[in-house]
Amino acid sequence: MTIEGRAPWWRLVAAVVVFLAPVALTQDRSGLRLPRDRFRSGEETLRAFAPVSAATRASVVKLNVNGGTAALGTVMDGSGLVLTKASELRKGKLTAWLATEKEVDAEMLGVDEEEDIALVKVHALGLKPIRWSKDRAAIGQWAITCGIAATPQAVGIVSALPRRIRPPRAYIGVQFDFASSRPKIESLLAGLGAEMAGLKPGDIIVGVNDAAVTNREQVVEAVREMREGQTIRLRIARGEKEFGTEIKLMAPTGALLERESGSRQRFNRLEGQVSLRAEGFEQAIEHDTVLQPWLCGGPLVNLDGKAIGLNIARASRVSTYALPAGLVEGIFEKLKAGAGSKR
């Protein structure tokens, strides 16, 4: 029976998972604790999803940098082109482990900075391109993270449909005069872009990225949509004169950093290790699988073994983001074309 034909095995999987908890509880001597091998991503449960791995593992690679595991990769075509999470790949010797337990050389070809995706060339024959699902993700459907092993790495449930994930906050480096209805600068934050660009207290921001602004909220909202390192164009009124300037957005420093990040750092310690970059994506499916950051870069598949997305970030203690299939395929074509033009 084939997975594509939705053979009866998947109904058995659902039944097994539903009944694992009560059965395990009755077998546990304390009657209060579920054995770890029967957790949702425990060994016993993952074995129930082995047919999905069988259909998918030849389309996944495990990428190593200097001998240490960095990320999973999703095979996009038979020539060995693979997509993965860019920010997890440090500088160093890049290799790939295949489902055949063979290690081969790999090389970086290009990066999409906006979505944190890297195109990698894996020097191996016989790789099988991932099959992409034509159906949209649905809330409540199974979301399975497969690697190169015989059983999946983890299973979960789709909890939110594709939506934009805002980037972490970055700053131009000003504090506004709240006594004014206009976006009037009261003071500058030391070391940030506004100070470097020569802005002064009393300046009024009248335009952002070629759009007129009349209040603080418009400026704040425009900045909130941008990431650290990007450049914002401002139109400044100073007395009777107006002029344009460009400011590079920067992360907070000093006391501002402590104020902004203190509570987040405390929360992150509670929620576990998150990805180096866990925000700032055009579209992302959210699922409740608990993944280690190195498990990102591989496909997120349905019960048919078809990918509904590419895992891009461990976002919190109980959620992971995946870029949806259509977005991933578009990024691949762009990166592939760019890599071809350089050769």
N, C-alpha and C positions, 0 to 999 in steps of 0.2 A: 504494500500500500504506500502511496506517495503522500508527502506532506502537502503538495499542491492540491491534491484532491480532498484535503481535510479528512483524512482517515480517522477511524474511531479513537486512535491513541490520544488525541487532544482532549476528547471528552473524559477519558480516563485520568489525564493529568489534572483536570479541574476537580474531578471527584476525589482524587488522592489528596490534593492540597486542602480541599474543604474538610476532609475527614481526618487529616493528620493530627490536628490539635487535640480533639477529644480522645482519639485513640492513644496518643502519646501521654496525655494526662492520666489516663486510667492505668497506664503501665508504669508511670513514675511513682516511686514509693511514697514520696511526700504528697503526691496528689496536687501539688501547687506549681510545679515548674515543668515547662516543656523542654525535652532534651534538645541540646544544641543542634544535633544532626537533623532535627526536624523543624528547625526554624525555617522561615520562608526562603532564606538563602543557605540553609544547612545542606549537608551532603545528601541526606535522604531525599529532600525535596528537589534539589538540583538534578538528581538522577532521573526524576520523572520527566525532565525537559531535555534529556539526552538526544532525542530525535531532532530537536532544533539545532543543537550543536553539530550533529552529524551533517546537516544540510548547509551549515554556515562556516565551519571552522577553516575550510580551505580558502575562504574569502577574508580571513583575518590574519594579521601578523602581529608579533610582539616586538616592539622596537626597543633596542638597547643603546645606551650611550656609554662608551668606555666600560662595557660589560655589565652595567646596571640597568634594570628595566626602567624605561621612561614613559612609555605609552603604548596603547594598542593602535593598530592601523587598519583601515578599511580598504580592501583591494577594489580598485575602480575599473581596471581593464587587465587583459591577459598579458600585457607587456610588462607588468610589474609596477604600474603607477598606483600609489597608495595615498590616501588622505589620512591625516592625523591631527592631534592638537599641537599647535606650534609652540606654545609657551612651555610645554613640558620637555622640549628637546634642547638640552644644553649643548654647548660646543663640545666637540669630541668625536671619537670614532663611532660612526653610526652603523649598526648592524640590525638584522631582523631574524627572529626565530619563526619558523614556519610550523604548520600543524604536523609536518613530517618529522619534527624534532631536528631539523637541520638549520644551522645558522649561516646566513649569507650576508654579503655586503649590501649597504644601502647608502643613498646620497640624497641630500636635500636639493630640490629643484626650484622651489618658490614658496612664498608665504602670502596669505591673505590676512593682513593685519586687522582688518575690520572685524572678521569673524574668528580670528585666532586659529586658522586652518593652514597646515603645511602640506605641500605636495612632495612626496618622497618617491624615489625610484629604488625598488627592491630588485636586486640582480638574481632573479630566480625564474625558472620555467614552470609552467603548469599551474600558476595561480588562477583562481577562479573568481571572476568579478562578482561582487555582491549583487544580489537581485533586489531591486527597489520596489517597494509596494506602491501600487497606484491608488490605494485607498488612503484617505486621510486618517490620521490618528483620532481615536475616540476615547473620551474619558472612561476609565474603568477597564480598558483592554490590557491584556498582558503586555509587559515590556521586558524583553529578555536581552541581557548583555552577554554575548558569546565571545570567547577568546579562541585560543588554539587547542584547548583541552577537549576531552570527550564529553564533558558536562559544562553547562554555562557557568560564567563567573558569578552571575547574580540574576534574580528575577524580581520584578516589581509590577506596579500598576501605573498607567498614565493618569496623572492627577490634574493636568491643566493643558488646554489646547495651545497651539503656537501663539506666542505674543512677544512683543518687544521687551527685552531686558535692558534697562537703563545701565549706563556705565557708572563706575564709582565716581564720586564727586571730585571735580577739579575746580580750580579757582583762577580768576583774573587777578585777585589780590586787592580788593577794595572793600571798605565798609561804607554803607550809604548813610546819608543824613536823613533820619526818619522824621525830621521836622519839615522836610520838603516833600511835596507830592511827586516831584520829578526824580529821576535816578541821579541824584547829586552826590558826589563823592565827599564823604566827611573825612576819611583817613585812608592811608595805604598800609597794606600788610608787608612788612619787611621781607625782602628776598623773593617776592613773587613778581609775576609778569608786569602788572600795572606800574610798579615802582621802576622796573627796568625800562619800561617804555616812556617814562618821563611824565606820567600823569600826576596831577596835583590835587590836593583838597580844594573843593570849590568847582572842579570840572563837572560838567553834566554830560552823561551819555545820552546821545540823541539818535543813535543808530547802531544796530548790531547785524553784522553780515548782510549789509545793504538793505535792511528793513528798518523803518523808523520805529522808535520806541518812545513812550511817554511816561512810563512808570517803572518802578523797581522790579515788579513781578515779571514784566516782559524780559528784562535783562537776566534775571535769575533763571527763568524757564529756558531761555536760549542757551545759557551756559550749562544748564543741567543736562542738555541733550548731547553734550560733547565730552570727549575723553581727554585725559591727561596727555600732553604732547601735541594736541591739535592746536591750530592757530585760529583765533577769533578776530574778526575785523570790527573795529569800533569807530563810530563817528562821535567826536568830542566837541562840545561847545565850551569855550573858555572866554569869558567876557563877551565881546562882540564878534569874536572869530570862531570859525569851525575848522576842524582838521580831522583827517583820518589816521588811524594807527592800527597796527597788528600786534596782538598779544598772544604769547604761547601759554596755554593753560597748564597749570602746575598742580601737583599734589600739595596738601597742606604741610607746613613745617612748624617746628617749635611748639609753642603753647596751643596753636590751632590744631596741629596734628594730635596732640595729647587729648584735646577736648573731643575731636571728631572720632578718633580711633579707640579711645580707652574702653568705652562700652562695647564696641564691636570686637575688640581683641578678647575681652572677657567672655563674650558670647561665643566666639570662635573656639575658645578652649573647651567650652561645654559641648559644642556641636561636632568636634573632631576636625581633622585636617580637610580643608577645602582646597580647590584648585588654585594655582597661582593667579590665574585670571578666571573669575567666576561671574563676571557681569559684563554688560555692554555687547549684546547680540541683537541682530536685526529681528530674528524670530527664534523662538525656542519652545520646544515641548518640555513640559516638566513632568517627571515621574518620581515615584517615591523609593527608587532603588538606592541603597547605600553603597556607593562606589568609592574606592580609593582613587586619588587623582590619576594614578598611572593606568587605571582602567578606562580612562577617557581616550577618545580618538577612534575607538572601534564602533561597530554598528549596533544600533538598538533595533531588535527584530521582533516580529509578531510570531504567532504560533505556526505560521506557514514558513518560517525561516526567511521572510522577506523584510528588508530594512525599512523602518518607518522614520529613521533618523540616524544621526551620528552623535554619540555622546561627546559633549564638548566641555562640561564642567561639573564637578561636585560642588553644589551651591551651598548646601547647609547640612545639618545633621541628618535630615530626612528627605532631601531632595537633590536631584541631578537634572541638568539641562541637556537636551539633545537638539541639534539643528535639524529641522524637518527635511525630508528627502528632496523636495524640489529645490530648496535653497542650496543644499549640498551639491546636487548635480550641476547647478549653475556655477558655483564656485570652482568645481572641478574643470569645467570647460574653459573658464577664464584662466586658471592657473596652467592648464595643459597648453593653451595657446601661447601664453607668455613664456613657458619653458621651451616650446618649439621655436619661438622667434629668437631665442638666445643661442641656439645651436646651429 
